Amino acid sequence: MYQGGLTFSINKSFGNLQLVPEANGLRVHYVPIINGVETPDNLGYLNLLLPLDAVGGLWATTRAFLYGVES
């Protein structure tokens, strides 16, 4: 979906997830896959821009969860 710059993508049989850094934050773009076909008009589709302030908190919470400590 997005061109240029650095993106992080995870492709699985049930959906495609892209994390795209933008000037205003981090874009989370998820497209579910139904019967082998991307279906952006189906339940589960997400195109969300997380503000920069939220990204830092999300990063701290994720690291705390992975290391098994409190954030």
Buried (B, 14 or more C-beta within 10 A) or exposed (E): EEEEEEBEEEEEEEBBBBBBBEEEBBBBBBBBBEEEEBBBEEEEBEEEEBEEEEBEEEEEEEEEEEEEEEE
